[in-house]
Amino acid sequence: MRTIDPTPFAAAFGRPLTTSLGIKPGLCWLPISALRIDPAYQREIFEGGAKNVLKIAKGFD
């Protein structure tokens, strides 16, 4: 087995390597009312997607 050297990949993107991964993520329970949709990211939901959303919402536990 060998170690992974990410240096060539970073150079391809013109960015230096960093060892900082940012803020440690966490897990917490949120009420549904606290969730938000970013309209800049979320594409329009059509009939098929709406059916999937309803299926997920009904079966969410």
CHARMM-style PDB file with segment names, atoms N, HN, CA, C and O in Angstrom:
ATOM      1  N   MET     1       0.841  -1.185   0.000  1.00  0.00      PROA
ATOM      2  CA  MET     1       0.000   0.000   0.000  1.00  0.00      PROA
ATOM      3  C   MET     1       0.884   1.246   0.000  1.00  0.00      PROA
ATOM      4  O   MET     1       1.983   1.242   0.556  1.00  0.00      PROA
ATOM      5  N   ARG     2       0.393   2.300  -0.625  1.00  0.00      PROA
ATOM      6  HN  ARG     2      -0.499   2.303  -1.076  1.00  0.00      PROA
ATOM      7  CA  ARG     2       1.147   3.545  -0.657  1.00  0.00      PROA
ATOM      8  C   ARG     2       0.265   4.686  -0.167  1.00  0.00      PROA
ATOM      9  O   ARG     2      -0.962   4.589  -0.194  1.00  0.00      PROA
ATOM     10  N   THR     3       0.882   5.741   0.270  1.00  0.00      PROA
ATOM     11  HN  THR     3       1.878   5.820   0.292  1.00  0.00      PROA
ATOM     12  CA  THR     3       0.127   6.915   0.707  1.00  0.00      PROA
ATOM     13  C   THR     3      -0.361   7.684  -0.512  1.00  0.00      PROA
ATOM     14  O   THR     3       0.137   7.481  -1.619  1.00  0.00      PROA
ATOM     15  N   ILE     4      -1.306   8.542  -0.316  1.00  0.00      PROA
ATOM     16  HN  ILE     4      -1.711   8.706   0.584  1.00  0.00      PROA
ATOM     17  CA  ILE     4      -1.865   9.366  -1.383  1.00  0.00      PROA
ATOM     18  C   ILE     4      -1.216  10.734  -1.344  1.00  0.00      PROA
ATOM     19  O   ILE     4      -1.179  11.377  -0.295  1.00  0.00      PROA
ATOM     20  N   ASP     5      -0.704  11.185  -2.480  1.00  0.00      PROA
ATOM     21  HN  ASP     5      -0.734  10.662  -3.332  1.00  0.00      PROA
ATOM     22  CA  ASP     5      -0.110  12.514  -2.594  1.00  0.00      PROA
ATOM     23  C   ASP     5      -1.037  13.389  -3.431  1.00  0.00      PROA
ATOM     24  O   ASP     5      -1.073  13.251  -4.653  1.00  0.00      PROA
ATOM     25  N   PRO     6      -1.793  14.293  -2.789  1.00  0.00      PROA
ATOM     26  CA  PRO     6      -2.735  15.126  -3.524  1.00  0.00      PROA
ATOM     27  C   PRO     6      -2.101  16.340  -4.215  1.00  0.00      PROA
ATOM     28  O   PRO     6      -2.805  17.105  -4.874  1.00  0.00      PROA
ATOM     29  N   THR     7      -0.786  16.528  -4.074  1.00  0.00      PROA
ATOM     30  HN  THR     7      -0.214  15.907  -3.538  1.00  0.00      PROA
ATOM     31  CA  THR     7      -0.111  17.702  -4.636  1.00  0.00      PROA
ATOM     32  C   THR     7      -0.388  17.899  -6.128  1.00  0.00      PROA
ATOM     33  O   THR     7      -0.714  19.018  -6.527  1.00  0.00      PROA
ATOM     34  N   PRO     8      -0.276  16.876  -6.966  1.00  0.00      PROA
ATOM     35  CA  PRO     8      -0.526  17.094  -8.398  1.00  0.00      PROA
ATOM     36  C   PRO     8      -1.951  17.571  -8.697  1.00  0.00      PROA
ATOM     37  O   PRO     8      -2.167  18.323  -9.647  1.00  0.00      PROA
ATOM     38  N   PHE     9      -2.900  17.143  -7.905  1.00  0.00      PROA
ATOM     39  HN  PHE     9      -2.725  16.531  -7.133  1.00  0.00      PROA
ATOM     40  CA  PHE     9      -4.286  17.531  -8.132  1.00  0.00      PROA
ATOM     41  C   PHE     9      -4.502  18.995  -7.764  1.00  0.00      PROA
ATOM     42  O   PHE     9      -5.210  19.715  -8.469  1.00  0.00      PROA
ATOM     43  N   ALA    10      -3.902  19.435  -6.678  1.00  0.00      PROA
ATOM     44  HN  ALA    10      -3.327  18.850  -6.106  1.00  0.00      PROA
ATOM     45  CA  ALA    10      -4.028  20.827  -6.255  1.00  0.00      PROA
ATOM     46  C   ALA    10      -3.374  21.743  -7.284  1.00  0.00      PROA
ATOM     47  O   ALA    10      -3.910  22.805  -7.602  1.00  0.00      PROA
ATOM     48  N   ALA    11      -2.229  21.338  -7.798  1.00  0.00      PROA
ATOM     49  HN  ALA    11      -1.794  20.476  -7.540  1.00  0.00      PROA
ATOM     50  CA  ALA    11      -1.527  22.150  -8.789  1.00  0.00      PROA
ATOM     51  C   ALA    11      -2.365  22.312 -10.051  1.00  0.00      PROA
ATOM     52  O   ALA    11      -2.321  23.364 -10.689  1.00  0.00      PROA
ATOM     53  N   ALA    12      -3.115  21.301 -10.412  1.00  0.00      PROA
ATOM     54  HN  ALA    12      -3.150  20.447  -9.894  1.00  0.00      PROA
ATOM     55  CA  ALA    12      -3.957  21.359 -11.610  1.00  0.00      PROA
ATOM     56  C   ALA    12      -5.044  22.423 -11.474  1.00  0.00      PROA
ATOM     57  O   ALA    12      -5.509  22.961 -12.479  1.00  0.00      PROA
ATOM     58  N   PHE    13      -5.450  22.732 -10.251  1.00  0.00      PROA
ATOM     59  HN  PHE    13      -5.073  22.295  -9.435  1.00  0.00      PROA
ATOM     60  CA  PHE    13      -6.480  23.731 -10.025  1.00  0.00      PROA
ATOM     61  C   PHE    13      -5.898  25.086  -9.627  1.00  0.00      PROA
ATOM     62  O   PHE    13      -6.640  26.033  -9.369  1.00  0.00      PROA
ATOM     63  N   GLY    14      -4.573  25.173  -9.578  1.00  0.00      PROA
ATOM     64  HN  GLY    14      -3.970  24.403  -9.788  1.00  0.00      PROA
ATOM     65  CA  GLY    14      -3.925  26.439  -9.262  1.00  0.00      PROA
ATOM     66  C   GLY    14      -4.127  26.909  -7.836  1.00  0.00      PROA
ATOM     67  O   GLY    14      -4.077  28.108  -7.560  1.00  0.00      PROA
ATOM     68  N   ARG    15      -4.354  25.976  -6.934  1.00  0.00      PROA
ATOM     69  HN  ARG    15      -4.394  25.002  -7.159  1.00  0.00      PROA
ATOM     70  CA  ARG    15      -4.560  26.335  -5.528  1.00  0.00      PROA
ATOM     71  C   ARG    15      -3.588  25.552  -4.660  1.00  0.00      PROA
ATOM     72  O   ARG    15      -3.312  24.383  -4.929  1.00  0.00      PROA
ATOM     73  N   PRO    16      -3.074  26.190  -3.629  1.00  0.00      PROA
ATOM     74  CA  PRO    16      -2.190  25.453  -2.716  1.00  0.00      PROA
ATOM     75  C   PRO    16      -3.002  24.473  -1.866  1.00  0.00      PROA
ATOM     76  O   PRO    16      -4.201  24.652  -1.653  1.00  0.00      PROA
ATOM     77  N   LEU    17      -2.327  23.450  -1.398  1.00  0.00      PROA
ATOM     78  HN  LEU    17      -1.353  23.304  -1.572  1.00  0.00      PROA
ATOM     79  CA  LEU    17      -2.986  22.499  -0.500  1.00  0.00      PROA
ATOM     80  C   LEU    17      -3.212  23.145   0.854  1.00  0.00      PROA
ATOM     81  O   LEU    17      -2.420  23.980   1.292  1.00  0.00      PROA
ATOM     82  N   THR    18      -4.273  22.765   1.504  1.00  0.00      PROA
ATOM     83  HN  THR    18      -4.916  22.087   1.148  1.00  0.00      PROA
ATOM     84  CA  THR    18      -4.540  23.240   2.854  1.00  0.00      PROA
ATOM     85  C   THR    18      -4.893  22.046   3.725  1.00  0.00      PROA
ATOM     86  O   THR    18      -5.514  21.089   3.262  1.00  0.00      PROA
ATOM     87  N   THR    19      -4.501  22.107   4.965  1.00  0.00      PROA
ATOM     88  HN  THR    19      -3.997  22.885   5.341  1.00  0.00      PROA
ATOM     89  CA  THR    19      -4.864  21.038   5.892  1.00  0.00      PROA
ATOM     90  C   THR    19      -6.073  21.434   6.725  1.00  0.00      PROA
ATOM     91  O   THR    19      -6.566  20.638   7.523  1.00  0.00      PROA
ATOM     92  N   SER    20      -6.551  22.658   6.544  1.00  0.00      PROA
ATOM     93  HN  SER    20      -6.150  23.305   5.896  1.00  0.00      PROA
ATOM     94  CA  SER    20      -7.717  23.114   7.286  1.00  0.00      PROA
ATOM     95  C   SER    20      -8.986  22.579   6.638  1.00  0.00      PROA
ATOM     96  O   SER    20      -9.228  22.809   5.453  1.00  0.00      PROA
ATOM     97  N   LEU    21      -9.773  21.886   7.392  1.00  0.00      PROA
ATOM     98  HN  LEU    21      -9.577  21.700   8.355  1.00  0.00      PROA
ATOM     99  CA  LEU    21     -11.031  21.353   6.889  1.00  0.00      PROA
ATOM    100  C   LEU    21     -12.211  22.235   7.258  1.00  0.00      PROA
ATOM    101  O   LEU    21     -13.354  21.904   6.943  1.00  0.00      PROA
ATOM    102  N   GLY    22     -11.949  23.348   7.918  1.00  0.00      PROA
ATOM    103  HN  GLY    22     -11.021  23.618   8.174  1.00  0.00      PROA
ATOM    104  CA  GLY    22     -13.032  24.241   8.312  1.00  0.00      PROA
ATOM    105  C   GLY    22     -13.621  23.853   9.654  1.00  0.00      PROA
ATOM    106  O   GLY    22     -13.021  23.113  10.433  1.00  0.00      PROA
ATOM    107  N   ILE    23     -14.798  24.368   9.897  1.00  0.00      PROA
ATOM    108  HN  ILE    23     -15.285  24.969   9.264  1.00  0.00      PROA
ATOM    109  CA  ILE    23     -15.488  24.122  11.168  1.00  0.00      PROA
ATOM    110  C   ILE    23     -15.974  22.679  11.216  1.00  0.00      PROA
ATOM    111  O   ILE    23     -16.501  22.160  10.232  1.00  0.00      PROA
ATOM    112  N   LYS    24     -15.796  22.041  12.359  1.00  0.00      PROA
ATOM    113  HN  LYS    24     -15.367  22.463  13.158  1.00  0.00      PROA
ATOM    114  CA  LYS    24     -16.239  20.667  12.542  1.00  0.00      PROA
ATOM    115  C   LYS    24     -17.765  20.619  12.411  1.00  0.00      PROA
ATOM    116  O   LYS    24     -18.462  21.385  13.076  1.00  0.00      PROA
ATOM    117  N   PRO    25     -18.290  19.727  11.561  1.00  0.00      PROA
ATOM    118  CA  PRO    25     -19.743  19.647  11.410  1.00  0.00      PROA
ATOM    119  C   PRO    25     -20.387  19.042  12.652  1.00  0.00      PROA
ATOM    120  O   PRO    25     -19.733  18.385  13.462  1.00  0.00      PROA
ATOM    121  N   GLY    26     -21.662  19.280  12.773  1.00  0.00      PROA
ATOM    122  HN  GLY    26     -22.193  19.814  12.115  1.00  0.00      PROA
ATOM    123  CA  GLY    26     -22.407  18.735  13.895  1.00  0.00      PROA
ATOM    124  C   GLY    26     -23.756  18.214  13.424  1.00  0.00      PROA
ATOM    125  O   GLY    26     -24.175  18.482  12.298  1.00  0.00      PROA
ATOM    126  N   LEU    27     -24.412  17.492  14.264  1.00  0.00      PROA
ATOM    127  HN  LEU    27     -24.072  17.274  15.179  1.00  0.00      PROA
ATOM    128  CA  LEU    27     -25.728  16.950  13.963  1.00  0.00      PROA
ATOM    129  C   LEU    27     -26.687  17.425  15.037  1.00  0.00      PROA
ATOM    130  O   LEU    27     -26.413  17.304  16.231  1.00  0.00      PROA
ATOM    131  N   CYS    28     -27.813  17.966  14.603  1.00  0.00      PROA
ATOM    132  HN  CYS    28     -28.036  18.064  13.633  1.00  0.00      PROA
ATOM    133  CA  CYS    28     -28.821  18.386  15.571  1.00  0.00      PROA
ATOM    134  C   CYS    28     -30.203  18.250  14.937  1.00  0.00      PROA
ATOM    135  O   CYS    28     -30.345  18.265  13.715  1.00  0.00      PROA
ATOM    136  N   TRP    29     -31.193  18.119  15.773  1.00  0.00      PROA
ATOM    137  HN  TRP    29     -31.077  18.107  16.766  1.00  0.00      PROA
ATOM    138  CA  TRP    29     -32.570  18.017  15.311  1.00  0.00      PROA
ATOM    139  C   TRP    29     -33.129  19.418  15.101  1.00  0.00      PROA
ATOM    140  O   TRP    29     -32.961  20.298  15.945  1.00  0.00      PROA
ATOM    141  N   LEU    30     -33.790  19.615  13.974  1.00  0.00      PROA
ATOM    142  HN  LEU    30     -33.926  18.901  13.288  1.00  0.00      PROA
ATOM    143  CA  LEU    30     -34.405  20.901  13.664  1.00  0.00      PROA
ATOM    144  C   LEU    30     -35.879  20.698  13.376  1.00  0.00      PROA
ATOM    145  O   LEU    30     -36.267  19.678  12.807  1.00  0.00      PROA
ATOM    146  N   PRO    31     -36.702  21.658  13.761  1.00  0.00      PROA
ATOM    147  CA  PRO    31     -38.100  21.569  13.352  1.00  0.00      PROA
ATOM    148  C   PRO    31     -38.194  21.846  11.845  1.00  0.00      PROA
ATOM    149  O   PRO    31     -37.410  22.629  11.309  1.00  0.00      PROA
ATOM    150  N   ILE    32     -39.129  21.219  11.180  1.00  0.00      PROA
ATOM    151  HN  ILE    32     -39.766  20.583  11.615  1.00  0.00      PROA
ATOM    152  CA  ILE    32     -39.308  21.418   9.744  1.00  0.00      PROA
ATOM    153  C   ILE    32     -39.448  22.907   9.423  1.00  0.00      PROA
ATOM    154  O   ILE    32     -38.983  23.357   8.376  1.00  0.00      PROA
ATOM    155  N   SER    33     -40.069  23.656  10.289  1.00  0.00      PROA
ATOM    156  HN  SER    33     -40.447  23.290  11.140  1.00  0.00      PROA
ATOM    157  CA  SER    33     -40.278  25.094  10.050  1.00  0.00      PROA
ATOM    158  C   SER    33     -38.971  25.876   9.988  1.00  0.00      PROA
ATOM    159  O   SER    33     -38.960  27.011   9.512  1.00  0.00      PROA
ATOM    160  N   ALA    34     -37.868  25.294  10.459  1.00  0.00      PROA
ATOM    161  HN  ALA    34     -37.877  24.371  10.845  1.00  0.00      PROA
ATOM    162  CA  ALA    34     -36.571  25.977  10.431  1.00  0.00      PROA
ATOM    163  C   ALA    34     -35.840  25.774   9.104  1.00  0.00      PROA
ATOM    164  O   ALA    34     -34.846  26.451   8.839  1.00  0.00      PROA
ATOM    165  N   LEU    35     -36.320  24.849   8.267  1.00  0.00      PROA
ATOM    166  HN  LEU    35     -37.127  24.299   8.482  1.00  0.00      PROA
ATOM    167  CA  LEU    35     -35.664  24.574   6.992  1.00  0.00      PROA
ATOM    168  C   LEU    35     -35.997  25.660   5.977  1.00  0.00      PROA
ATOM    169  O   LEU    35     -37.110  26.185   5.960  1.00  0.00      PROA
ATOM    170  N   ARG    36     -35.035  25.989   5.139  1.00  0.00      PROA
ATOM    171  HN  ARG    36     -34.130  25.562   5.152  1.00  0.00      PROA
ATOM    172  CA  ARG    36     -35.208  27.022   4.116  1.00  0.00      PROA
ATOM    173  C   ARG    36     -34.713  26.503   2.778  1.00  0.00      PROA
ATOM    174  O   ARG    36     -33.844  25.633   2.729  1.00  0.00      PROA
ATOM    175  N   ILE    37     -35.260  27.033   1.692  1.00  0.00      PROA
ATOM    176  HN  ILE    37     -35.966  27.740   1.731  1.00  0.00      PROA
ATOM    177  CA  ILE    37     -34.838  26.692   0.339  1.00  0.00      PROA
ATOM    178  C   ILE    37     -34.158  27.905  -0.262  1.00  0.00      PROA
ATOM    179  O   ILE    37     -34.698  29.011  -0.220  1.00  0.00      PROA
ATOM    180  N   ASP    38     -32.981  27.703  -0.818  1.00  0.00      PROA
ATOM    181  HN  ASP    38     -32.543  26.805  -0.853  1.00  0.00      PROA
ATOM    182  CA  ASP    38     -32.246  28.775  -1.484  1.00  0.00      PROA
ATOM    183  C   ASP    38     -32.698  28.808  -2.939  1.00  0.00      PROA
ATOM    184  O   ASP    38     -32.356  27.907  -3.704  1.00  0.00      PROA
ATOM    185  N   PRO    39     -33.468  29.841  -3.343  1.00  0.00      PROA
ATOM    186  CA  PRO    39     -33.982  29.889  -4.710  1.00  0.00      PROA
ATOM    187  C   PRO    39     -32.879  30.002  -5.766  1.00  0.00      PROA
ATOM    188  O   PRO    39     -33.116  29.685  -6.932  1.00  0.00      PROA
ATOM    189  N   ALA    40     -31.692  30.443  -5.382  1.00  0.00      PROA
ATOM    190  HN  ALA    40     -31.500  30.701  -4.435  1.00  0.00      PROA
ATOM    191  CA  ALA    40     -30.578  30.526  -6.324  1.00  0.00      PROA
ATOM    192  C   ALA    40     -30.037  29.130  -6.646  1.00  0.00      PROA
ATOM    193  O   ALA    40     -29.384  28.934  -7.670  1.00  0.00      PROA
ATOM    194  N   TYR    41     -30.310  28.173  -5.775  1.00  0.00      PROA
ATOM    195  HN  TYR    41     -30.841  28.332  -4.943  1.00  0.00      PROA
ATOM    196  CA  TYR    41     -29.777  26.822  -5.949  1.00  0.00      PROA
ATOM    197  C   TYR    41     -30.857  25.850  -6.417  1.00  0.00      PROA
ATOM    198  O   TYR    41     -30.618  25.034  -7.308  1.00  0.00      PROA
ATOM    199  N   GLN    42     -32.030  25.936  -5.825  1.00  0.00      PROA
ATOM    200  HN  GLN    42     -32.224  26.598  -5.102  1.00  0.00      PROA
ATOM    201  CA  GLN    42     -33.100  24.966  -6.099  1.00  0.00      PROA
ATOM    202  C   GLN    42     -33.740  25.236  -7.457  1.00  0.00      PROA
ATOM    203  O   GLN    42     -34.245  26.330  -7.709  1.00  0.00      PROA
ATOM    204  N   ARG    43     -33.714  24.239  -8.319  1.00  0.00      PROA
ATOM    205  HN  ARG    43     -33.303  23.351  -8.114  1.00  0.00      PROA
ATOM    206  CA  ARG    43     -34.383  24.389  -9.606  1.00  0.00      PROA
ATOM    207  C   ARG    43     -35.887  24.173  -9.422  1.00  0.00      PROA
ATOM    208  O   ARG    43     -36.330  23.681  -8.384  1.00  0.00      PROA
ATOM    209  N   GLU    44     -36.653  24.541 -10.425  1.00  0.00      PROA
ATOM    210  HN  GLU    44     -36.293  24.941 -11.268  1.00  0.00      PROA
ATOM    211  CA  GLU    44     -38.102  24.430 -10.349  1.00  0.00      PROA
ATOM    212  C   GLU    44     -38.510  22.960 -10.216  1.00  0.00      PROA
ATOM    213  O   GLU    44     -37.899  22.082 -10.824  1.00  0.00      PROA
ATOM    214  N   ILE    45     -39.544  22.703  -9.420  1.00  0.00      PROA
ATOM    215  HN  ILE    45     -40.041  23.417  -8.926  1.00  0.00      PROA
ATOM    216  CA  ILE    45     -40.025  21.341  -9.206  1.00  0.00      PROA
ATOM    217  C   ILE    45     -41.270  21.133 -10.063  1.00  0.00      PROA
ATOM    218  O   ILE    45     -42.259  21.852  -9.924  1.00  0.00      PROA
ATOM    219  N   PHE    46     -41.209  20.144 -10.948  1.00  0.00      PROA
ATOM    220  HN  PHE    46     -40.405  19.560 -11.061  1.00  0.00      PROA
ATOM    221  CA  PHE    46     -42.335  19.829 -11.816  1.00  0.00      PROA
ATOM    222  C   PHE    46     -43.100  18.638 -11.260  1.00  0.00      PROA
ATOM    223  O   PHE    46     -42.823  18.192 -10.147  1.00  0.00      PROA
ATOM    224  N   GLU    47     -44.060  18.114 -12.020  1.00  0.00      PROA
ATOM    225  HN  GLU    47     -44.286  18.477 -12.924  1.00  0.00      PROA
ATOM    226  CA  GLU    47     -44.965  17.074 -11.529  1.00  0.00      PROA
ATOM    227  C   GLU    47     -44.251  15.863 -10.942  1.00  0.00      PROA
ATOM    228  O   GLU    47     -44.574  15.435  -9.834  1.00  0.00      PROA
ATOM    229  N   GLY    48     -43.281  15.302 -11.672  1.00  0.00      PROA
ATOM    230  HN  GLY    48     -43.019  15.650 -12.572  1.00  0.00      PROA
ATOM    231  CA  GLY    48     -42.571  14.124 -11.169  1.00  0.00      PROA
ATOM    232  C   GLY    48     -41.830  14.414  -9.879  1.00  0.00      PROA
ATOM    233  O   GLY    48     -41.843  13.607  -8.950  1.00  0.00      PROA
ATOM    234  N   GLY    49     -41.181  15.573  -9.825  1.00  0.00      PROA
ATOM    235  HN  GLY    49     -41.170  16.229 -10.580  1.00  0.00      PROA
ATOM    236  CA  GLY    49     -40.456  15.970  -8.621  1.00  0.00      PROA
ATOM    237  C   GLY    49     -41.392  16.218  -7.454  1.00  0.00      PROA
ATOM    238  O   GLY    49     -41.079  15.880  -6.312  1.00  0.00      PROA
ATOM    239  N   ALA    50     -42.553  16.815  -7.744  1.00  0.00      PROA
ATOM    240  HN  ALA    50     -42.808  17.089  -8.671  1.00  0.00      PROA
ATOM    241  CA  ALA    50     -43.542  17.092  -6.696  1.00  0.00      PROA
ATOM    242  C   ALA    50     -44.041  15.780  -6.083  1.00  0.00      PROA
ATOM    243  O   ALA    50     -44.244  15.689  -4.872  1.00  0.00      PROA
ATOM    244  N   LYS    51     -44.234  14.769  -6.929  1.00  0.00      PROA
ATOM    245  HN  LYS    51     -44.069  14.843  -7.913  1.00  0.00      PROA
ATOM    246  CA  LYS    51     -44.665  13.462  -6.414  1.00  0.00      PROA
ATOM    247  C   LYS    51     -43.598  12.879  -5.491  1.00  0.00      PROA
ATOM    248  O   LYS    51     -43.919  12.308  -4.449  1.00  0.00      PROA
ATOM    249  N   ASN    52     -42.337  13.024  -5.874  1.00  0.00      PROA
ATOM    250  HN  ASN    52     -42.077  13.488  -6.720  1.00  0.00      PROA
ATOM    251  CA  ASN    52     -41.240  12.523  -5.032  1.00  0.00      PROA
ATOM    252  C   ASN    52     -41.181  13.260  -3.708  1.00  0.00      PROA
ATOM    253  O   ASN    52     -40.983  12.642  -2.663  1.00  0.00      PROA
ATOM    254  N   VAL    53     -41.351  14.582  -3.740  1.00  0.00      PROA
ATOM    255  HN  VAL    53     -41.512  15.085  -4.589  1.00  0.00      PROA
ATOM    256  CA  VAL    53     -41.323  15.373  -2.510  1.00  0.00      PROA
ATOM    257  C   VAL    53     -42.441  14.918  -1.572  1.00  0.00      PROA
ATOM    258  O   VAL    53     -42.210  14.735  -0.377  1.00  0.00      PROA
ATOM    259  N   LEU    54     -43.642  14.737  -2.104  1.00  0.00      PROA
ATOM    260  HN  LEU    54     -43.829  14.886  -3.075  1.00  0.00      PROA
ATOM    261  CA  LEU    54     -44.763  14.282  -1.277  1.00  0.00      PROA
ATOM    262  C   LEU    54     -44.516  12.890  -0.696  1.00  0.00      PROA
ATOM    263  O   LEU    54     -44.835  12.628   0.464  1.00  0.00      PROA
ATOM    264  N   LYS    55     -43.944  12.000  -1.512  1.00  0.00      PROA
ATOM    265  HN  LYS    55     -43.685  12.213  -2.454  1.00  0.00      PROA
ATOM    266  CA  LYS    55     -43.651  10.648  -1.041  1.00  0.00      PROA
ATOM    267  C   LYS    55     -42.644  10.687   0.111  1.00  0.00      PROA
ATOM    268  O   LYS    55     -42.807   9.994   1.115  1.00  0.00      PROA
ATOM    269  N   ILE    56     -41.609  11.502  -0.047  1.00  0.00      PROA
ATOM    270  HN  ILE    56     -41.476  12.065  -0.863  1.00  0.00      PROA
ATOM    271  CA  ILE    56     -40.606  11.619   1.007  1.00  0.00      PROA
ATOM    272  C   ILE    56     -41.205  12.224   2.263  1.00  0.00      PROA
ATOM    273  O   ILE    56     -40.965  11.736   3.368  1.00  0.00      PROA
ATOM    274  N   ALA    57     -41.993  13.299   2.095  1.00  0.00      PROA
ATOM    275  HN  ALA    57     -42.187  13.695   1.197  1.00  0.00      PROA
ATOM    276  CA  ALA    57     -42.591  13.979   3.251  1.00  0.00      PROA
ATOM    277  C   ALA    57     -43.539  13.067   4.018  1.00  0.00      PROA
ATOM    278  O   ALA    57     -43.554  13.080   5.249  1.00  0.00      PROA
ATOM    279  N   LYS    58     -44.330  12.276   3.300  1.00  0.00      PROA
ATOM    280  HN  LYS    58     -44.318  12.265   2.300  1.00  0.00      PROA
ATOM    281  CA  LYS    58     -45.280  11.376   3.966  1.00  0.00      PROA
ATOM    282  C   LYS    58     -44.576  10.252   4.718  1.00  0.00      PROA
ATOM    283  O   LYS    58     -45.041   9.814   5.771  1.00  0.00      PROA
ATOM    284  N   GLY    59     -43.456   9.788   4.175  1.00  0.00      PROA
ATOM    285  HN  GLY    59     -43.078  10.143   3.320  1.00  0.00      PROA
ATOM    286  CA  GLY    59     -42.765   8.661   4.791  1.00  0.00      PROA
ATOM    287  C   GLY    59     -41.618   9.052   5.709  1.00  0.00      PROA
ATOM    288  O   GLY    59     -40.931   8.186   6.250  1.00  0.00      PROA
ATOM    289  N   PHE    60     -41.403  10.365   5.890  1.00  0.00      PROA
ATOM    290  HN  PHE    60     -41.961  11.069   5.450  1.00  0.00      PROA
ATOM    291  CA  PHE    60     -40.270  10.822   6.693  1.00  0.00      PROA
ATOM    292  C   PHE    60     -40.467  10.449   8.142  1.00  0.00      PROA
ATOM    293  O   PHE    60     -41.544  10.655   8.702  1.00  0.00      PROA
ATOM    294  N   ASP    61     -39.431   9.901   8.755  1.00  0.00      PROA
ATOM    295  HN  ASP    61     -38.556   9.734   8.300  1.00  0.00      PROA
ATOM    296  CA  ASP    61     -39.517   9.517  10.169  1.00  0.00      PROA
ATOM    297  C   ASP    61     -38.195   9.832  10.825  1.00  0.00      PROA
ATOM    298  OT1 ASP    61     -38.027   9.594  12.021  1.00  0.00      PROA
TER     299      ASP     61
END
